[in-house]
Amino acid sequence: MSAKKIVAGNWKMNKTLNDGLSLISSVIESDLPSDVLVIFGTPYIHLNEAKKLVGNKPNIGIAAQNCHHEDKGAYTGEISIEMLKSIGIEFVIVGHSERRQYFGETDQLVGIKVKKCLDNAITPIYCCGESLEIRESGNHISFVLNQLQESLGDLSNDEIQKVVIAYEPIWAIGTGKTASPEEAQEIHAAIRNHLSSSFNPSIANNISILYGGSCNAKNANTLFTKPDVDGGLIGGASLIAEDFLKIINSY
């Protein structure tokens, strides 16, 4: 077996409800490859209607962009895993660099959210990645592997197999810069080797590791040819149906 091919869109804080549903319709009504899992990571207001729109279409999923780490309580403005589960959401993006940067999320907090997802049969799309400063210092691999250890190190063999990992070089998010295919492969291979030694090779080979960081319709094909790049977590290019479809069909 090998890791599932995944193309996940992270819309961030974009799209009105009607515009978002129109975008999803444009994509799912197209001729999609049968071996690629397509995920729409939408704002909260879209989730319920988006889930109804895609129904039980094979290889189409809906993801929340975040969740709270507590089950319930006086957390004004937050959304719990139980709420997401109640409308059939299958995926949650956890620990995106923007959540870490703007909202102070730590590796430990992200690890709690990962476990909360798994305990509720929801797949976490776990994000990790380094800043430009860390990249230029040459410590990027050790930094990312430490993130993984801090957030995922206590998971069981059964649990880790249910996690999707997204490597996102922070210096490439929204900047137009992209890690070269070789740079992406280097760190994706390091992540898989870490998973292999922490769990076992069979498990590691079946975990999807996505690249996120200005992946677009022009560079997806070269990125996706690398053996340890199993797809992408797509930002801006996921907001345009034509571009997102080109990425989905880049394999």
C-alpha positions as CSV (number, residue, x, y, z in Angstrom):
1,M,0.0,0.0,0.0
2,S,1.0,3.7,-0.3
3,A,-0.2,7.0,1.0
4,K,-3.5,8.4,-0.3
5,K,-3.2,11.3,-2.8
6,I,-4.9,14.4,-1.3
7,V,-5.5,17.9,-2.6
8,A,-7.0,20.0,0.2
9,G,-8.1,23.6,-0.2
10,N,-7.7,26.0,2.8
11,W,-9.9,29.0,2.0
12,K,-8.9,30.9,5.1
13,M,-11.2,33.9,5.7
14,N,-12.5,34.2,2.1
15,K,-15.8,33.6,0.2
16,T,-19.3,34.5,1.1
17,L,-21.7,31.5,1.6
18,N,-23.1,31.7,-1.9
19,D,-19.7,32.2,-3.6
20,G,-18.3,29.3,-1.6
21,L,-21.0,26.9,-2.5
22,S,-20.7,28.0,-6.2
23,L,-17.0,27.2,-6.1
24,I,-17.6,23.7,-4.6
25,S,-20.3,23.0,-7.2
26,S,-17.9,24.0,-10.0
27,V,-15.3,21.6,-8.8
28,I,-17.4,18.6,-7.9
29,E,-19.4,18.7,-11.1
30,S,-16.1,18.3,-13.1
31,D,-14.5,15.1,-14.1
32,L,-12.3,14.4,-11.1
33,P,-9.6,11.6,-10.8
34,S,-10.9,8.6,-8.9
35,D,-7.6,8.2,-7.0
36,V,-7.4,11.7,-5.5
37,L,-9.1,12.8,-2.3
38,V,-10.4,16.4,-2.7
39,I,-11.0,18.3,0.5
40,F,-12.6,21.8,0.9
41,G,-11.4,23.6,4.0
42,T,-14.0,26.3,4.4
43,P,-15.0,28.9,7.0
44,Y,-17.4,27.8,9.6
45,I,-20.4,29.4,8.0
46,H,-20.1,27.2,4.9
47,L,-19.6,23.8,6.7
48,N,-23.2,22.6,7.1
49,E,-24.3,23.6,3.6
50,A,-21.1,22.4,2.0
51,K,-21.5,19.0,3.6
52,K,-25.1,18.8,2.3
53,L,-23.9,19.8,-1.1
54,V,-21.2,17.1,-1.5
55,G,-23.3,14.5,0.2
56,N,-21.7,11.1,0.0
57,K,-19.7,11.7,-3.2
58,P,-16.7,9.5,-3.2
59,N,-13.3,11.1,-2.5
60,I,-14.8,14.5,-1.6
61,G,-14.4,15.8,2.0
62,I,-15.2,18.9,3.9
63,A,-12.8,20.3,6.6
64,A,-13.1,22.9,9.3
65,Q,-10.1,25.2,9.5
66,N,-9.8,24.9,13.3
67,C,-11.5,23.6,16.4
68,H,-11.4,24.4,20.1
69,H,-9.5,22.1,22.4
70,E,-12.3,21.8,25.0
71,D,-15.5,19.9,24.6
72,K,-17.8,22.7,25.7
73,G,-18.0,25.8,27.9
74,A,-17.8,29.6,28.1
75,Y,-15.5,30.1,25.1
76,T,-17.3,32.8,23.1
77,G,-16.9,32.5,19.4
78,E,-15.3,29.1,19.5
79,I,-16.5,25.8,17.8
80,S,-16.1,22.4,19.4
81,I,-15.3,19.0,17.9
82,E,-18.7,17.8,19.0
83,M,-20.4,20.6,17.0
84,L,-18.4,19.7,13.9
85,K,-19.1,16.0,14.3
86,S,-22.9,16.8,14.6
87,I,-23.0,18.0,11.0
88,G,-20.8,15.2,9.6
89,I,-17.5,17.0,9.2
90,E,-14.7,14.5,8.5
91,F,-11.6,16.7,8.6
92,V,-10.1,19.5,10.7
93,I,-7.0,21.6,9.8
94,V,-5.0,21.7,13.0
95,G,-2.1,23.9,13.9
96,H,-1.9,26.0,10.8
97,S,1.0,28.4,11.0
98,E,-1.4,31.4,11.0
99,R,-3.1,29.9,14.1
100,R,0.3,29.5,15.7
101,Q,1.5,33.0,14.7
102,Y,-1.7,35.1,15.3
103,F,-3.3,33.1,18.1
104,G,-0.3,31.8,20.0
105,E,-1.0,28.1,19.5
106,T,1.8,25.9,20.8
107,D,2.9,22.4,19.8
108,Q,1.3,21.1,23.0
109,L,-2.0,22.8,22.4
110,V,-2.0,21.5,18.8
111,G,-1.3,18.0,20.1
112,I,-4.4,18.3,22.3
113,K,-6.5,19.3,19.3
114,V,-5.1,16.4,17.3
115,K,-6.1,14.0,20.0
116,K,-9.5,15.6,20.3
117,C,-10.1,15.0,16.6
118,L,-9.0,11.4,16.8
119,D,-11.2,10.7,19.8
120,N,-14.2,11.8,17.8
121,A,-13.4,9.9,14.6
122,I,-12.4,13.1,12.7
123,T,-9.2,13.2,10.7
124,P,-6.8,16.0,11.7
125,I,-4.8,17.6,9.0
126,Y,-1.8,18.4,11.2
127,C,0.4,21.4,10.0
128,C,4.0,21.9,10.7
129,G,6.8,24.1,9.2
130,E,9.6,26.5,9.8
131,S,10.1,30.3,9.4
132,L,12.6,31.8,7.0
133,E,15.0,32.5,9.9
134,I,15.0,28.8,10.9
135,R,15.4,27.7,7.3
136,E,18.4,30.0,6.7
137,S,20.0,28.8,9.9
138,G,20.0,25.3,8.6
139,N,18.0,23.9,11.5
140,H,14.7,23.5,9.6
141,I,14.6,19.7,9.7
142,S,15.3,19.4,13.4
143,F,12.8,22.1,14.1
144,V,10.0,20.4,12.1
145,L,10.8,17.0,13.6
146,N,10.6,18.5,17.0
147,Q,7.2,19.9,16.2
148,L,6.0,16.4,15.2
149,Q,7.4,14.8,18.3
150,E,5.8,17.4,20.6
151,S,2.4,17.2,19.0
152,L,2.2,13.6,17.7
153,G,4.8,11.7,19.7
154,D,2.3,10.3,22.3
155,L,-0.1,8.8,19.7
156,S,-0.5,5.1,19.3
157,N,0.2,3.2,16.1
158,D,-3.5,3.1,15.4
159,E,-4.0,6.8,16.0
160,I,-1.0,8.1,13.9
161,Q,-2.3,6.2,10.9
162,K,-5.4,8.4,11.0
163,V,-3.5,11.7,10.8
164,V,-2.7,13.6,7.6
165,I,0.4,15.8,7.8
166,A,0.9,19.0,6.0
167,Y,4.4,20.5,5.8
168,E,4.1,24.3,5.2
169,P,7.2,26.3,5.0
170,I,6.0,29.5,6.6
171,W,8.3,31.6,4.4
172,A,6.4,30.4,1.4
173,I,2.8,31.0,2.5
174,G,1.2,33.8,0.6
175,T,4.5,35.1,-0.5
176,G,4.7,33.6,-4.0
177,K,7.8,31.8,-2.9
178,T,7.7,28.1,-3.1
179,A,10.1,25.4,-1.8
180,S,11.8,23.8,-4.8
181,P,10.7,20.2,-5.5
182,E,14.0,19.1,-4.0
183,E,13.6,21.1,-0.8
184,A,10.1,19.8,-0.4
185,Q,11.2,16.2,-1.0
186,E,14.1,16.6,1.5
187,I,11.9,17.6,4.4
188,H,9.0,15.3,3.5
189,A,11.4,12.4,3.4
190,A,12.8,13.4,6.8
191,I,9.2,13.5,8.2
192,R,8.5,10.0,6.8
193,N,11.8,8.7,8.2
194,H,10.9,10.1,11.6
195,L,7.5,8.4,11.5
196,S,9.2,5.2,10.4
197,S,11.5,5.2,13.4
198,S,8.9,6.5,15.9
199,F,6.2,4.0,14.7
200,N,7.1,1.6,11.9
201,P,7.9,1.8,8.2
202,S,4.6,0.3,7.1
203,I,2.7,2.9,9.0
204,A,5.0,5.7,7.7
205,N,4.5,4.7,4.1
206,N,0.7,5.0,4.4
207,I,0.6,8.4,6.0
208,S,-0.2,11.2,3.5
209,I,2.3,14.1,3.7
210,L,1.1,17.2,1.9
211,Y,3.0,20.2,0.8
212,G,1.6,23.7,1.6
213,G,3.2,26.9,0.6
214,S,2.3,28.7,-2.5
215,C,1.5,25.5,-4.3
216,N,-0.4,26.5,-7.5
217,A,-1.5,25.3,-10.9
218,K,1.9,25.9,-12.4
219,N,4.1,24.1,-9.9
220,A,1.9,21.4,-8.5
221,N,3.0,18.9,-11.2
222,T,6.7,19.1,-10.4
223,L,6.0,19.0,-6.6
224,F,3.7,16.0,-6.8
225,T,6.3,14.0,-8.8
226,K,8.5,13.7,-5.7
227,P,8.1,10.3,-4.0
228,D,7.3,11.7,-0.5
229,V,5.0,14.5,-1.6
230,D,1.5,13.0,-1.5
231,G,-0.4,16.1,-2.4
232,G,-1.0,19.7,-1.3
233,L,-2.7,21.9,1.2
234,I,-3.6,24.8,-1.2
235,G,-4.3,28.4,-0.1
236,G,-5.0,31.1,-2.7
237,A,-5.2,28.7,-5.7
238,S,-8.1,26.8,-4.0
239,L,-10.3,29.9,-4.3
240,I,-10.4,29.7,-8.1
241,A,-12.2,26.6,-9.5
242,E,-10.1,26.4,-12.6
243,D,-6.8,26.6,-10.8
244,F,-7.9,24.2,-8.1
245,L,-9.0,21.7,-10.7
246,K,-5.6,21.9,-12.5
247,I,-3.9,21.1,-9.2
248,I,-6.2,18.2,-8.6
249,N,-5.4,16.8,-12.0
250,S,-1.6,17.4,-11.6
251,Y,-0.8,13.8,-10.8
